[in-house]
Amino acid sequence: MPTQPKLTRFNQNVMSKYQIYNSIFMTLPFDTTRKTGALLPLFHETCQKGFANKDNPTTIVETFFKKYQARRSPQSQINLLFRFIQYIERQVVLFDAIEDAAFPMVNNMDGIGTLRSLKESVSADNKMETLQKYLEEFKVRIVLTAHPTQFYPGSVLGIITDLTEAIRENDLLRINDLLAQLGKTPFFKHKKPSPYDEAVSLIWYLENVFYKSFGTIYDYIQQNIFDGKHIENDIINIGFWPGGDRDGNPFVTPEITLKVANRLRATVIKNYYRDARRLRRKLTFEGVEERIVVLETELWKIIVNKNSNLTAESFASELMVIKDVIVREHQSLYVNEVNSLLNKIHLFGFHFANLDIRQDSRKHAQFFNDMVNALIDSGSSIFPKNYHDLSEKEQVKILSKVKGEVDLSLIKDEETLKALKTMKAIKTIQGTNGEKAANRYIISNNQTTLHVMQLFAMLKLVAFQDELTVDVGPLFETITDLENAPAVMEELYTNPEYAAHLKSRGNRQTIMLGFSDGTKDGGYLMANWAIYKAKENLTRVSREYGIKVIFFDGRGGPPARGGGKTHNFYASLGPTIEDKEVQLTIQGQTISSNFGTLESSQYNLEQLISSGIHNSLSDSDLSMLPENRDVMTDLSERSYKTYSDFKAHPKFISYLEHMSTLKYYAKTNIGSRPSKRGKAKGLVFEDLRAIPFVGSWSQLKQNVPGFFGVGTALKHYEDTGEFEKVQRLFKTSDFFKTLIENSMMSLSKSFFDLTRYMAEDAEYGEFWTIIHAEYETSKRLILKLTGYKELMQEEPAGRASIAVRESIVLPLLTIQQYALKKIQELEKAGVEPDDEQMKIFASMVTRSLFGNINASRNSA
């Protein structure tokens, strides 16, 4: 039977089931739910008709109450709107669970981009040896960040997991119970989570999803590509930021970092213990049973905090002995199960995930100077008394050769002491969990060589006097920093002491490149092109000095911040960019949507592995043609100019402050860190975090970071009669094609009818019109560029999913805008902020954030 088109599979397995199960949800025996379920379709219809008539959200809400609920009191109307919000949140959960359950039916688990497909095509081309050689050094690392874009509390995530399973099994009674449970389970968090809470939430994915999916993928590679032989390379691993990412989060302490590392170790050992128990039931043979019992006992001792000498190395070593006995004496019975556990130990050790530490360079400078002053005041000879008067070059020279040990009792500043104790914590974690457990320190907002060397010196003086077993990874974020990055790295590569450190680390240098602040700083096209060029230049300079550069991308989740179809992006890079490792951040709801189930996790990991390998095995030359580079540079510069002018508009900041949901993000209690960096009372652009910034545009359904400037840049080529140049770029550059496809996703999730009323606003009307005009230009010219009749034409199932999600939250968006408009009216009327009405509508805005972001899956 032939495979049906993906859209058909989506309609059959997702749409049909959603309609059935949503109708069950509507008839649940709760008074509030039943009444809400009956009225919501009427409100939804009123919203659709209202926006089609170009009505504003206030008119739509008032029309609904006038037509269907005329007798309700004002308080009763408010209560119903809050119930609509709660109901829609749960509809989104239901749709998530149905899509997750249908994932293996909608997506071809053996199709293009999967390992099976890769193996078959490589075998057909007689390139198996080439693939083996490549996999011996190629790696993929997905790094889970603590960035707050996951609006589901743990209890709701548990319901989604159970609901997904029940839907997959068509267990109607269980589905009914779970929908009822969902109706009664609160979504709102009354207090912010601690960084440790965030870590525990994400460790759930490690324990229940990644442990299995990573193991399955690695087993497949070993058995089917390496014919069962041992592979030294781990190929796939997990990075982890919760509990280690201090950038802008004062609540991450050294104690939290140690506690998270311990939790990671305890969790992976629990998983090993479960596997060992299962093995014990099977390995009942002479010469084997007693050995597996000993291992199980030792693992249990660690779990209950009793003394055990078991290490990851001795665990693996003993399993190898068991495997040899089984092969030699027991006809290899259950050898695959033993081998699978061995592979997991190879992948996860006793650390489970690589815990990164991250802090801002400006903070490091503050801590470093404080430490130097304390040492000089104490009479220490580590630094000369005139250190602060020296030039940057002279300071770097001193830092390169620095020797000694800092007595932390000399440090009086609490913040500095925490930072230095964190460096000691890294050493402690390496001692208990192994070096891989914590061996990378990221410097965000890195601008100079001095920034790297300050951290280099602190690590050595505080904890690593004998040997520095930590990789220092500069993160270049802004457009200027990306341009300066190659010169900074060349200074480091030519520094004898730093070069010696790199040599001891296998001549590998991790460099992180951030989409978040790059996009906020330079706009969509310029940020992406600046990173592409920085990667080329950093590859060139690194190769020149014999260094293997590893690029770590701060891609996040939303298309506007580099997310979107991630595997397409990695498959589009040419030979001028080092590609032996793929490393990227994923966050919040992108973790649950792309990696939340065993099937989606395995599928998306395989896509990443295949896309990374694609460049090396492909016979096609992905290098960008010289004429394409000229067009790409010109497009980026024109887009940058347009975006910079827009950002400099006098209404830019106040529009976000007064017309968007920006200031409500901090009230959602979804993340442990503050929603802005600085302490300024007013809103300052530089202090804005990328997630609330991108998320606020998403809530407005304007998605500015994903398209602004693209249309104007393309229009220049249309106006000058040279549009075929950009069309040629689209057809011949996979990199540009991927950028445009991600921009189409941002445009698809925009809905300007929602905020059309702003065009009439005396203060912000002109500003709204600028955004809308750029949207229309971008949409029109992207369709002209691609030859498509509609956005995302080549991804009908993806487009259908977005359409359903946007339809589900249409009433929610309407309520949010209605509440924002009420707040604006109250503010203009001069009502005090503590007014009861103000509080109610502010609460309505905050509560409506949840469902909107969850429905978008990758918009913040």
Secondary structure as GFF3:
##gff-version 3
##sequence-region A 1 860
A	DSSP	alpha_helix	6	10	.	.	.	ID=ss1
A	DSSP	pi_helix	11	15	.	.	.	ID=ss2
A	DSSP	alpha_helix	16	26	.	.	.	ID=ss3
A	DSSP	alpha_helix	31	52	.	.	.	ID=ss4
A	DSSP	alpha_helix	57	68	.	.	.	ID=ss5
A	DSSP	alpha_helix	74	106	.	.	.	ID=ss6
A	DSSP	alpha_helix	115	124	.	.	.	ID=ss7
A	DSSP	alpha_helix	128	135	.	.	.	ID=ss8
A	DSSP	beta_strand	139	144	.	.	.	ID=ss9
A	DSSP	alpha_helix	154	168	.	.	.	ID=ss10
A	DSSP	alpha_helix	172	184	.	.	.	ID=ss11
A	DSSP	alpha_helix	195	205	.	.	.	ID=ss12
A	DSSP	pi_helix	206	210	.	.	.	ID=ss13
A	DSSP	alpha_helix	211	224	.	.	.	ID=ss14
A	DSSP	beta_strand	236	240	.	.	.	ID=ss15
A	DSSP	alpha_helix	254	282	.	.	.	ID=ss16
A	DSSP	alpha_helix	289	303	.	.	.	ID=ss17
A	DSSP	alpha_helix	312	329	.	.	.	ID=ss18
A	DSSP	alpha_helix	335	348	.	.	.	ID=ss19
A	DSSP	beta_strand	354	360	.	.	.	ID=ss20
A	DSSP	alpha_helix	361	377	.	.	.	ID=ss21
A	DSSP	three_ten_helix	387	389	.	.	.	ID=ss22
A	DSSP	alpha_helix	392	401	.	.	.	ID=ss23
A	DSSP	three_ten_helix	408	410	.	.	.	ID=ss24
A	DSSP	alpha_helix	414	433	.	.	.	ID=ss25
A	DSSP	three_ten_helix	435	437	.	.	.	ID=ss26
A	DSSP	beta_strand	440	444	.	.	.	ID=ss27
A	DSSP	alpha_helix	449	462	.	.	.	ID=ss28
A	DSSP	beta_strand	471	476	.	.	.	ID=ss29
A	DSSP	alpha_helix	479	493	.	.	.	ID=ss30
A	DSSP	alpha_helix	496	504	.	.	.	ID=ss31
A	DSSP	beta_strand	508	514	.	.	.	ID=ss32
A	DSSP	alpha_helix	515	522	.	.	.	ID=ss33
A	DSSP	alpha_helix	524	544	.	.	.	ID=ss34
A	DSSP	beta_strand	548	554	.	.	.	ID=ss35
A	DSSP	three_ten_helix	559	561	.	.	.	ID=ss36
A	DSSP	alpha_helix	566	571	.	.	.	ID=ss37
A	DSSP	beta_strand	581	586	.	.	.	ID=ss38
A	DSSP	alpha_helix	588	595	.	.	.	ID=ss39
A	DSSP	alpha_helix	598	617	.	.	.	ID=ss40
A	DSSP	alpha_helix	626	647	.	.	.	ID=ss41
A	DSSP	alpha_helix	652	659	.	.	.	ID=ss42
A	DSSP	three_ten_helix	662	668	.	.	.	ID=ss43
A	DSSP	three_ten_helix	685	687	.	.	.	ID=ss44
A	DSSP	alpha_helix	690	699	.	.	.	ID=ss45
A	DSSP	three_ten_helix	704	706	.	.	.	ID=ss46
A	DSSP	alpha_helix	710	719	.	.	.	ID=ss47
A	DSSP	alpha_helix	723	732	.	.	.	ID=ss48
A	DSSP	alpha_helix	734	748	.	.	.	ID=ss49
A	DSSP	three_ten_helix	752	760	.	.	.	ID=ss50
A	DSSP	alpha_helix	765	786	.	.	.	ID=ss51
A	DSSP	alpha_helix	796	828	.	.	.	ID=ss52
A	DSSP	alpha_helix	836	856	.	.	.	ID=ss53
###
